Amino acid sequence: MRKPLALLLLTVLLFGCALKVQEPLREVGRTEHFRLLRIGEPMRVMDVSHRLAGSSAQAMTIARANGLDPQSQLNVGDVITQPLLPINTAYVSPDGVRQVQVLCYHRFSERRSADPMVVSRDAFEAQMRYLRDHGFRVVRLSDFEAMRNRRLPVPERAVVLTFDDGYRSVADIAAPILARYGYPATLFVYPQFIGGGHALSWRQLRALVATGRFDVQSHSYSHASLVPAAGEQPEAYRQRIQREVIAAGAVLEKHLGTKPRYFAYPYGEVTRPVVEALEAAGYGLGLTVARGGSPVFGSPYLIRRSMIYGGDDLDTFARRLQTLRAASAW
């Protein structure tokens, strides 16, 4: 009697282990153009995108390839298609060109402030809820770079969230709200500010990066204007630009362990020598504060961003979210 009992226990143990190690997504077929994935646990199409890309960037592509909606529920055992070589990655159509809308925030507060650069907690919460309820896809800045390099298609209503300077209120107020919605964001910081009275510390920046929702990029070294000052000699200007670009990146790498790839120009001001310095240093994108969306073609060093102000109501916020530029506008 002991042998059958032992065999039964072993079978149950092995079967239980097999259930525990079942993969959420398992590849069951592949060609040059697509692969087939078997669903190992209940999830939405949106969740598949997050597991594959770390964001919602692929949700619409996967949904369309399978005749589904990004919010469609998938069950254990379902097999879905993931396109590997998307067609028309720039999404140019007779209706126009899809654009990625990059939003720029600075500071946050518990209540509405007279300072236009400060957005209240309630306003920011309402804006993030608006993005969710109206089908916008909040993607990483690295996803946007991948779209520009044709490694990812441009989803409908794509939005990138960025925060300039490195204020402590980003961690205190914005970060918990972003966590509730599962939204990623990029912080552009400058070393001379970090650790100051209203600024994040390096420890806090590392903690934000550790959540997996934030990446930290360069906003120069001192936040000084990058256009030549009156009477500034060409060589002195070149050396100053090198410090603002190269030294800033070195400090960020020292404290955070990762070399920055993206640069936000202080006050949105940029010149040809600044672009040349970014190119030489290996930066992939340079971001302005010129309002409007950005298509995935054109200069990578003149990316537009729309500033969000504390006095903006939801109607104003919604007008900042134009992600399709009509053909008639070109």
Buried (B, 14 or more C-beta within 10 A) or exposed (E): EEEEEEEEEEEEEEEEEEEEEEEBBEEEEEEEEBBBBBBBEEBBBBBBBBEBBBBBBBBBBBBBBBEBBBEBEBEEEBEBBBBEEBEEBBBBEEEBBBBBBBBBBBBBBEEBBEEEBBBBBEBBBEBBBBBEEEEBBBBBBBBBBBBBEEEBBBBBBBBBBBBBBBBBBBBBBBBEBBEEEBBBBBBBBBBBBBBEEEBBBBEBBBBBBEEEBBBBBBBBBBBBEBBBEEEEEEEEBBEBBBBBBBBBBBBBEEBBEEEBBBBBBBEBEBBEBBBBBBEEBEBBBBBBBBBBBBBBEEEBBBBBBBBBBBEBEEEEBBEBBBBBBEEEEE
